[in-house]
Amino acid sequence: MNFIILDLEATCWQGNAMDRKPEIIELGAYRVNGYREWVDHFQAFIKPVQHPRLSTYCTDLTGITQDQVSKAKTFEHVFPLFEDWFYNIEGAHLLCTWGAKDMELISDECVRHDQDFAFLPGCIDLKAQYAMMHRLPKEVGLIKALEYTEIEFEGAHHRAIDDAYNTTKLFLHYLDRWQF
């Protein structure tokens, strides 16, 4: 079994920006197998089209620069690359995210860019399972879950590739306890 641990970063604004739908600006994922082996990873910046200018808030939060997304390809060009990477190893694949928001963002982007979303298999919400596993009254963020588990965060928080890396460490720590 191959496990794909995915994280996304999206455009964001400080305060209430209900009139703006977030667009994915970074996709990061790690592939591991059932033997706890790190197989490979995927990372790409994505150029937003509806709001191509990043807010100062977004840049400060993620560390992703305007230059990085301006030079990137748009979602309809990056997503097929991710799809190819996703299936470049034979066997069963299971997608995992920290929370349900990432899959909502992918679905929204697929609709916006007329991309097929059906290729993705079912997805496990590790955040919800972590809360149930530890009988927590509510779900916790990735940083808190890592602290509770005594795993040190590495990299920059709110960077998709680094959050995916740290989620993968947490995933492997509890590999035998997740419900697939």
N, C-alpha and C positions, 0 to 999 in steps of 0.2 A: 504494500500500500504506500502511495506517495501522498504526503500532506503538504499542501500549499498554504503558507501562513501569509496573509495579505494585509497590507495597510495602505491607506490613501491619505493624501492631504488635499484640501480644496480651498478655493477662494473663500475669504471670510472678511467680515467687517466688524468693527466695534459697535456695540449697541444693537438696536433692532433694525435689521436690514431685510425685512420680510419681502420687499419688492425685488430682491435679488436672489436668484437660485444659485447655490454654490456649484462651481465647476471643478473637476479634478485637475490638480496641478502637479501631483507626483503620485506615482504608483510604485510601491516597493513590495517584494514578495520573496520568501525563502521556500525552498523545497527540501523537505527532510523525508526520511523513510521510517518504516516501523522498527528498524534496528537502531534508531537514534542517530543515524548518519546524516550529516549536512551534505546535500547533493549539489545544489547551486542556488543562485538568486537572480532576480530580475529587478531592474530599477530604471525608471524613465520619468523625465519631466514632461509635462503636457501643457501645451499652449491653450489658455482659455480663449473662447471666441466671443461670448456675450459681454463679458467684462474683462477685456484683455489687460487692463492696468491693475496690478495688485495694489491693495490698500497698504498703507504703512503698517496698520495693525497686523495684516496677514504676513507681511515680510518680517516684522518683529517676532511674531509668534512662531513661524516655521523656519526662519532663516533662509527661505527660498527667495532668490533675488528676481527682480524684473528681467534681468538679462538672461537668467536660466530659462524662464518660461517663454520669453520672446524668441529665443533661439530653438525652442522645442517644436516638435510636430504636434498637430492637433489630435484630439482623442480618436477620430476615425482612422488615423494612421498608426497610432501607438497601440490601440486595443488589439488589432490583429497580430501585432508582434508579441503581445502578452499571451494571446491565445495560442500562437505557435509555440512559445516557450512552455506554456502550461502543459501541452500535450507532446512535448518532444521526448518523453520517456514513456514507454509502454506500461500498461498496468493500470490499476484503479487509482483514481485521484480524489482527494477530499480537500475541499477549500475550507479554510478556517479564518475567522476575523475576530477582532476584539470589539464586539458590539455589532449591532445590525445596521448601523449608519453606512458603513462602506458599501454594502450590497445595494442599499437604496441609492447611493450616489452612482454606482455603476449602472443600475437600471435607468436612472434619469439621464445619464450621459448616452446610453445606448439609444434611448428614445430620441434625444436631441439630435444625435448624429446618424440616425437610421442604421444602427448596428444590431446584429443578431446577438441577443443575450442568452439564447437557449443553450449555447455550448457549455456554459458553466454548470457543474454538477450542484448538488445540494451543498449548503454551507452550514458549518457549525459556528454558533455564536459562543465563543469561548468565555466572553465576559459574563453572560447569563449562567453558563455552566459553572464557572468559577464561584459565583455567588451561591449557587445551590450546593456545590461540593463542600463549601465551607460554612454553610448555613448562615450566610450573612443576611441581614435584614434588607439590604439593597445592593445593587451592583456597585462595584468600585472601579476606578480607573486603573489603567495599566501600571502606573507608578506605584499606587497603593498595593496592588496585587503582588508586584515584584517585592516590595518592602515586606509584606506579610510572609512571603515565601523565602525571604532572605536571599534574593537574587539581586545583584547590583545592576542598575541600568547603565548601559554603555551607549555612547553617542549623544545625539541631540534629540530631545523630546520634540515631538511634532514634526519630525522628518520621517516620511513614510518608510524609507529603507531601514532607519535605526529603530523605529517602533516595531517594524516587522521582525527585525533581528531579536529584539528583547521579548516580543511575544512568542517567538519561536523557542527561546530559552525556557520560558515559562511553560509552553506547550510540552516540550520534551521532559521537563521535570515531572509533569503529571501525565505522561503519555498513557499509562495503564489505567488512568481514572476517568478520562474523557468518555462521553457517551457518543459512539459513532452510529 
